[in-house]
């Protein structure tokens, strides 16, 4: 894996990309991540701005099965 900064020097936004990707695809991926970096959250404080009625974490369980730790 290779760490890449899609942010700035003052506000780094690090992502990890596979090292074996050809250079032309690597640049495409980096450009896409840079264009859409505002859809990712980087800090826990970033999540506080989202409506909790929209965001939901759900753990699917099989019918009749008792959950366990």
Rosetta silent file (secondary structure, phi, psi, omega in degrees, C-alpha in Angstrom):
SEQUENCE: XXXXXXXXXXXXXXXXXXXXXXXXXXXXXXXXXXXXXXXXXXXXXXXXXXXXXXXXXXXXXXXXXXXXX
SCORE:     score description
SCORE:     0.000 S_00000001
   1 L     0.000  149.715 -179.518    0.000    0.000    0.000 S_00000001
   2 E  -126.213  128.753  177.896    1.084    3.541   -0.699 S_00000001
   3 E   -83.772  133.306  179.865   -0.046    6.552    1.323 S_00000001
   4 E  -129.887  138.384  178.907   -1.125    9.535   -0.767 S_00000001
   5 E   -95.035  117.302  177.260   -2.118   12.992    0.423 S_00000001
   6 L  -103.300    7.124  177.214   -5.216   14.309   -1.367 S_00000001
   7 L  -102.806 -141.986  178.783   -5.381   17.364    0.897 S_00000001
   8 L  -118.024  178.557  176.900   -2.878   20.147    1.426 S_00000001
   9 L   -66.942  -37.616 -178.910    0.295   20.454    3.470 S_00000001
  10 L   -74.789  -34.617  178.844   -1.601   22.326    6.187 S_00000001
  11 L  -128.016   79.873 -179.545   -4.559   19.899    6.175 S_00000001
  12 L   -67.588  141.604  175.748   -3.321   16.505    5.012 S_00000001
  13 L  -128.884   95.841 -172.478   -5.935   13.977    3.923 S_00000001
  14 E   -88.742  134.935  172.217   -4.173   10.649    3.659 S_00000001
  15 E  -128.084  164.592  178.494   -5.534    7.702    1.672 S_00000001
  16 E  -117.610  129.786  176.308   -3.948    4.367    0.815 S_00000001
  17 E  -120.744  151.940  177.515   -3.681    3.050   -2.729 S_00000001
  18 L   -65.698  133.331 -177.880   -2.322   -0.242   -3.957 S_00000001
  19 L   -67.325  -30.058 -173.802    1.308    0.135   -5.080 S_00000001
  20 L   -79.772    3.037 -179.832    0.951   -2.168   -8.099 S_00000001
  21 L   -71.541  134.108  175.137   -1.557    0.059   -9.937 S_00000001
  22 L   -56.869  147.289 -173.373   -0.196    1.402  -13.249 S_00000001
  23 H   -54.284  -41.689 -176.563    0.750    5.098  -13.030 S_00000001
  24 H   -65.233  -34.701  177.689   -1.994    6.306  -15.407 S_00000001
  25 H   -75.692  -37.070  177.725   -4.699    4.636  -13.285 S_00000001
  26 H   -56.144  -46.552  179.382   -3.078    5.806  -10.071 S_00000001
  27 H   -64.678  -37.786  177.414   -3.385    9.419  -11.255 S_00000001
  28 H   -62.238  -46.604  179.462   -7.031    8.877  -12.260 S_00000001
  29 H   -61.606  -44.863  179.722   -7.869    7.493   -8.825 S_00000001
  30 H   -61.236  -41.114  178.624   -6.079   10.339   -7.079 S_00000001
  31 H   -64.042  -40.985  178.190   -7.963   12.897   -9.192 S_00000001
  32 H   -63.842  -46.705  179.206  -11.301   11.257   -8.390 S_00000001
  33 H   -62.402  -37.992  177.383  -10.509   11.156   -4.668 S_00000001
  34 H   -65.804  -42.453 -179.463   -9.423   14.816   -4.764 S_00000001
  35 H   -63.583  -33.718 -175.245  -12.600   15.847   -6.598 S_00000001
  36 L  -113.264   23.178 -176.277  -14.804   14.032   -4.075 S_00000001
  37 H   -64.948  -18.787  179.925  -12.751   14.404   -0.876 S_00000001
  38 H   -75.988   -9.637  178.525  -15.616   16.334    0.745 S_00000001
  39 H   -87.628   -9.693  177.822  -17.789   13.165    0.844 S_00000001
  40 L   -97.760  150.006  173.331  -15.383   11.416    3.228 S_00000001
  41 L  -101.559  142.624 -174.601  -15.091   12.251    6.885 S_00000001
  42 L  -111.981  -27.334 -179.749  -11.588   12.711    8.219 S_00000001
  43 L  -130.128  156.819  178.121  -12.175   13.500   11.880 S_00000001
  44 H   -60.473  -32.904  179.002  -14.824   12.411   14.368 S_00000001
  45 H   -64.069  -25.411  178.294  -15.947   16.040   14.589 S_00000001
  46 H   -63.532  -31.383 -178.273  -16.840   15.901   10.879 S_00000001
  47 H   -71.648  -23.139 -177.638  -19.627   13.414   11.647 S_00000001
  48 L   -66.646  -15.365 -178.428  -21.373   15.789   14.025 S_00000001
  49 L   -87.408   -5.751 -177.453  -22.560   17.885   11.077 S_00000001
  50 L   -94.038  148.984  179.027  -24.637   15.063    9.581 S_00000001
  51 L   -73.763  119.564 -177.842  -28.289   14.409   10.312 S_00000001
  52 L   -71.021  -11.337  174.416  -28.522   11.286   12.487 S_00000001
  53 L   -74.727  -19.395 -178.807  -31.961   10.559   10.992 S_00000001
  54 L   -95.726  -44.009 -177.495  -30.185    9.848    7.684 S_00000001
  55 L   -81.541  130.376 -178.337  -27.040    8.042    8.858 S_00000001
  56 L  -145.518  133.316  174.562  -27.718    4.580   10.230 S_00000001
  57 L  -105.551  125.991 -177.047  -25.477    1.684   11.189 S_00000001
  58 L  -130.888  133.954  176.408  -27.223   -1.662   10.956 S_00000001
  59 L  -106.290  113.066 -178.516  -25.934   -5.133   11.750 S_00000001
  60 L   -71.218  134.771  178.591  -27.875   -7.747    9.804 S_00000001
  61 L  -121.665  146.209  176.101  -28.923  -10.754   11.878 S_00000001
  62 L   -76.419  141.866  178.648  -30.333  -14.065   10.717 S_00000001
  63 L   -59.813  136.068  176.979  -33.897  -14.770   11.807 S_00000001
  64 L    81.244   -2.188 -179.947  -34.100  -16.967   14.874 S_00000001
  65 L   -98.663  138.546  178.220  -30.431  -16.518   15.776 S_00000001
  66 L   -89.759  128.124  179.206  -29.403  -15.018   19.092 S_00000001
  67 L   -67.779  150.709  177.955  -26.664  -12.349   18.814 S_00000001
  68 L  -139.924  162.044 -179.005  -23.489  -12.935   20.809 S_00000001
  69 L   -87.532    0.000    0.000  -20.363  -11.013   21.708 S_00000001
